Amino acid sequence: MDTEDKVRRLIRPAVLQSAAYHVPDAAGLVKLDAMENPHSWPDNLRDEWLHVLRDTRFNRYPDADAVELKRRLRRVFSIPDGALILLGNGSDEIIQIIALALARPGAVLLAPEPSFAMYRAVAMAANLEYAGVPLREPEFSLDGEAMEAALDRLRPAVVFIASPNNPTGNLFAADLIERIVQRAPGLVVIDEAYHAYADCSFLPLVARYDNLLIMRTLSKLGLAGLRLGFLAGRACWLEEFEKLRLPYNVSVLTQKSIGFFLDHMDVLGEQTRQIRRDRDRLIGELSRLPGTTVWPSAANFVLFKVDGIAAPVLHEELRRRDILIKCLDGAHPLLRGCLRVTVGSADENHAFLAALTALTGSAS
Ligand SMILES: *Cc1c(COP(=O)(O)O)cnc(C)c1O
């Protein structure tokens, strides 16, 4: 039997049929595709950070329980006393851990859609059934009735709700989310990846609901390269998930670096406030462009579309002008014609707007 046949015989069909997550090469481009914080750190703080790393014992395994890091995370993010936290190598890994723990035959992972692509991808990888409930047009709000009907019919083991939602940028009505938590027969994970850019958190509700888990990441805050996410919730759930977390999933460099940056939350806070101001300016300027529809955003990115130029063409024309954003056309039927731009530095936003203005001007 040749190798090709062996691969087909051994690898699960769901994996054979899927595609690897594609990350475009951004070398030399203005990178506005991945919700990264564009701001740099002052030299004196970078030097202090290197000093902290100087004595890292990289020949030793990291602290498997990350005791010191968790202590700081609890304080900085005001984790309620009744909740534990679990750390992931990014929150992507936490989604995977939850899915692995729940993957009994026939178990369903449910999410409104369009939403974060990893919910579906991880469900496939972990052998869970995925079910999506469409958001309502044109504002991408939660369809409360459809969500409740899906909960009753499919009895999902877990519901993932991103708040604010990616890629639409909006916050869903808090009372609707709470009704879903009350009605859900299984777990509800509220993914607060963009918490720093919104004025809304469901963390206090963990004390009230025993099926509610809150997920956060430090990526969108400004530390994407370090890979750290956490899950907060009741011990009864987190103790089970801990059994599936690989013991050394958070490296010594990440543990020490995040600890250092958490001691400088004032810098991160100033950067995120700046991004919020720049976001509001970007939305204002985009909405003045002819033929352009812009959705409101409580995150560090903006969803928009332009009449008269196909989204893939616009995406490619921007890339030819060295600007990389995300084309969402084709990702979901409700996203037809849509593109997503991350809020960059003032200069980057300006370069993006200038290129887009030239393109939309020539279309009309
Ligand atoms: C970016 C993102 C994540 C994943 O972030 P990590 O970098 O893996 O921590 C999770 N959820 C949503 C909604 C996101 O947009």
The ligand as an SDF file (V2000), in Angstrom:
LIG
                    3D

 15 15  0  0  0  0  0  0  0  0999 V2000
   -9.0150   36.2800   18.5850 C   0  0  0  0  0  0  0  0  0  0  0  0
  -10.1270   35.5750   19.2760 C   0  0  0  0  0  0  0  0  0  0  0  0
   -9.9050   34.4980   20.1330 C   0  0  0  0  0  0  0  0  0  0  0  0
   -8.5920   33.7700   20.2550 C   0  0  0  0  0  0  0  0  0  0  0  0
   -7.6150   34.4350   20.8460 O   0  0  0  0  0  0  0  0  0  0  0  0
   -6.2580   33.7560   21.3240 P   0  0  0  0  0  0  0  0  0  0  0  0
   -5.2190   34.5720   20.6720 O   0  0  0  0  0  0  0  0  0  0  0  0
   -6.2220   32.3130   20.9360 O   0  0  0  0  0  0  0  0  0  0  0  0
   -6.3080   33.9180   22.8010 O   0  0  0  0  0  0  0  0  0  0  0  0
  -10.9780   33.9430   20.7920 C   0  0  0  0  0  0  0  0  0  0  0  0
  -12.2160   34.4130   20.6130 N   0  0  0  0  0  0  0  0  0  0  0  0
  -12.4790   35.4280   19.7830 C   0  0  0  0  0  0  0  0  0  0  0  0
  -13.8820   35.8900   19.6240 C   0  0  0  0  0  0  0  0  0  0  0  0
  -11.4400   36.0280   19.0750 C   0  0  0  0  0  0  0  0  0  0  0  0
  -11.7230   37.0080   18.2140 O   0  0  0  0  0  0  0  0  0  0  0  0
  1  2  1  0
  2  3  1  0
  2 14  2  0
  3  4  1  0
  3 10  2  0
  4  5  1  0
  5  6  1  0
  6  7  2  0
  6  8  1  0
  6  9  1  0
 10 11  1  0
 11 12  2  0
 12 13  1  0
 12 14  1  0
 14 15  1  0
M  END
$$$$
